[in-house]
Amino acid sequence: MNALTLVFAALCIFAIGYRFYGLFFAKKVLGVNDSRLTPAVTMADGHDYVKTNKYVLFGHHFAAIAAAGPLIGPVLAAQFGYLPGALWILVGCVLAGCVHDTVVLFASVRHKGRSLAYIASKEIGKATGGVASIAVLFILILTLAGLSLAVVNAMHDSPWGSFTVFATIPIALIMGVYLHKWRDGDVLGASVIGVALMFVTILVGPYVAESPFWRPFFDLPRPAIAISIPIYGFVASVLPVWLLLCPRDYLSTYLKIGTIFALTVGIFWVHPMLKMPALTQFTGGGGPIIGGAVFPFLFITIACGALSGFHAIIGTGTTPKMLDSEHNLLFVGFGAMLTEGFVAIMALVAACVLMPADYFAINTAPAVFAKLGMNTVDLPALATAVGENIQGRPGGAVSLAVGMAHIFSSIPFMSHLMGYWYHFAIMFEAVFILTAVDTGTRVGRFFLQEMIGQVVPKFQEKHWWPGIISTSAIFTFAWGYLVYTGDISTIWPLFGMSNQLLAAVGLLIGTTMIIRMGKARYAPLTAVPGLAMVGITGWAGYLQIVNTYLPQGKYLLTSLAVIILVLMAVVIVGTVRRWLELLEIKTPVVDAYGDKVLEIVGE
């Protein structure tokens, strides 16, 4: 199959989904109304609640949600063939992922930018909200560990990539100061400065990597990268959002969208064929990368490209505190998820243009690959072209970079630049992921402050630095420990399972709010995908525990998986009970916004 066919189909489906289904969901189901002022306006504090230009906010939101999932997940799922992953991304993104992201962002805006757990306590009940707080904190820790491990595998022993990624930090600081201190609100000027400096950084990268003086500073082993990433997450979580986090995410979006656009142009130019078959012999299970069958493990492997619970954390964390009007819910929530879905399709294409034997040789250990009875085809030539040993580098990042470089270098006047494109792709993946790590760490700090603040009220003060520093340090250490001691083969499935369960909870909480607003006829739009993911992901989690974690003696991961499944079950049961209570109410009342609802929710 020609890759261009799949890319063109994705563009058409996503465009139609945004124009018709997205507009219908925002206006008819949620009833967005610009007359209702958002928390960024009514609670502006210049630190967390900051009214933000919709394009800058789109950049921040997209950069925060689009982490390892849409890049690594589709690459790993290519083990099953290109067809299962493509169908799940195309259908799931529009009918589940976009709906989920939009409804949780809407819910948080209506609840003054508060967290998913807080929304659960108000929409469902305090007990359910308390359980949800603990569950979300566990899931966020696992999510950040899984995302960061992908960065570690991509950046270690790669001075070019490390230099470029680290350089984005001072560039973002310059943009933040320029945008808020030197030329207040000059988005265009900040964009020009940031993109220009990023371009210079990319050009200088190979010279830094070859320099006898500079190379040792950036040629870092795995443990050093595993420590530096949590340190960055801690710093980004305590500084004002406008100084580092938001401008860096906005800057990264240029790189992300620009690279995906360039890859799309490359596919239109080269017309590469998908070498991976539509379905492989591993759809029934027993694969060397993912041991389980395509159903249900596909749905936890592609954990972000179609549907992601991590988006609920961002959508009820930083983004609702910066949204300037309800009208832009569609552009930021629905639009950013569609963009991520397209990124997932491009990642799937980049993996599937490789010969199957080469793909498996990169993504499995040499001893495992030897048992498959396959012979590599282009792998020696690819390794020579990129200048590195690429066999036996599991985790998806390297095979994605090789696939992207292969497409770019197939353009006639770029045939000699494959090494450049490979290292550029490694840097691209790392930047993609780190923008979710910084935002996720900040949201984790919000969660801890809320939870500890129930016992020690001082922690709920948003500008109390001892509380900010201590909660950031505790949370960063928790996920940083897993990064330092874990590996992607054990953490990623647990991340995928917990991530999709959280997505199901986000959809079900959104359903509760839709029913409470007197729009029960639209409830199936969120309830059906939510309940479906409960069943699918719960089954996958059970299989992962009994078939992988227990036989391998992974008792810590087994305990975490069981805890998450139990906590999520409690939240889901409480949510369904709340539905039944709301459906019994016949007389609507008027809420604080002047809308007729089935029950007033106190703030």
Stockholm file with secondary structure:
# STOCKHOLM 1.0

chainA/1-603         MNALTLVFAALCIFAIGYRFYGLFFAKKVLGVNDSRLTPAVTMADGHDYVKTNKYVLFGHHFAAIAAAGPLIGPVLAAQFGYLPGALWILVGCVLAGCVHDTVVLFASVRHKGRSLAYIASKEIGKATGGVASIAVLFILILTLAGLSLAVVNAMHDSPWGSFTVFATIPIALIMGVYLHKWRDGDVLGASVIGVALMFVTILVGPYVAESPFWRPFFDLPRPAIAISIPIYGFVASVLPVWLLLCPRDYLSTYLKIGTIFALTVGIFWVHPMLKMPALTQFTGGGGPIIGGAVFPFLFITIACGALSGFHAIIGTGTTPKMLDSEHNLLFVGFGAMLTEGFVAIMALVAACVLMPADYFAINTAPAVFAKLGMNTVDLPALATAVGENIQGRPGGAVSLAVGMAHIFSSIPFMSHLMGYWYHFAIMFEAVFILTAVDTGTRVGRFFLQEMIGQVVPKFQEKHWWPGIISTSAIFTFAWGYLVYTGDISTIWPLFGMSNQLLAAVGLLIGTTMIIRMGKARYAPLTAVPGLAMVGITGWAGYLQIVNTYLPQGKYLLTSLAVIILVLMAVVIVGTVRRWLELLEIKTPVVDAYGDKVLEIVGE
#=GR chainA/1-603 SS CBHHHHHHHHHHHHHHIIIIIIHHIIIIIICCCTTSCCHHHHTCCSSSCCCCCHHHHHHHHHHHHCSSHHHHHHHHHGGGCHHHHHHHHHHHIIIIIHHHHHHHHHHHHHTTTCCHHHHHHHHTCHHHHHHHHHHHHHHHHHHHHHHHHHHHHHHTTCHHHHHHHHHHHHHHHHHHHIIIIISTTCHHHHHHHHHHHHHHHHHHHHHHHHCTTTHHHHCCCHHHHHHHHHHHHHHHHHSCTTTTHHHHHHHHHHHHHHHHHHHHHHHHHHCCBCCSCSSCTTTTSCCSSCCSCHHHHHHHHSCSSSCCTHHHHHHTTTGGGTCCCGGGHIIIIIHHHHHHHHHHHHHHHHHHTSCHHHHHHHHSCHHHHHTTTCCCSSHHHHHHHHTSCCTTCCSSHHHHHHHHHHHHHTSGGGTTCHHHHHHHHHHHHHHHHHHHHHHHHHHHHHHHHHHHHTTSGGGGCTTCHHHHHHHHHHHHHHHHHHHHHCCHHHHHHHHHHHHHHHHHHHHHHHHHHHHHTTCGGGTHHHHHHHHHHHHHHHHHHHHHIIIIITTTTCHHHHHHHHHHHHHHHHHHHHHHHHHHHHHHCCSCEECTTSCEESSCCCC
#=GC SS_cons         CBHHHHHHHHHHHHHHIIIIIIHHIIIIIICCCTTSCCHHHHTCCSSSCCCCCHHHHHHHHHHHHCSSHHHHHHHHHGGGCHHHHHHHHHHHIIIIIHHHHHHHHHHHHHTTTCCHHHHHHHHTCHHHHHHHHHHHHHHHHHHHHHHHHHHHHHHTTCHHHHHHHHHHHHHHHHHHHIIIIISTTCHHHHHHHHHHHHHHHHHHHHHHHHCTTTHHHHCCCHHHHHHHHHHHHHHHHHSCTTTTHHHHHHHHHHHHHHHHHHHHHHHHHHCCBCCSCSSCTTTTSCCSSCCSCHHHHHHHHSCSSSCCTHHHHHHTTTGGGTCCCGGGHIIIIIHHHHHHHHHHHHHHHHHHTSCHHHHHHHHSCHHHHHTTTCCCSSHHHHHHHHTSCCTTCCSSHHHHHHHHHHHHHTSGGGTTCHHHHHHHHHHHHHHHHHHHHHHHHHHHHHHHHHHHHTTSGGGGCTTCHHHHHHHHHHHHHHHHHHHHHCCHHHHHHHHHHHHHHHHHHHHHHHHHHHHHTTCGGGTHHHHHHHHHHHHHHHHHHHHHIIIIITTTTCHHHHHHHHHHHHHHHHHHHHHHHHHHHHHHCCSCEECTTSCEESSCCCC
//
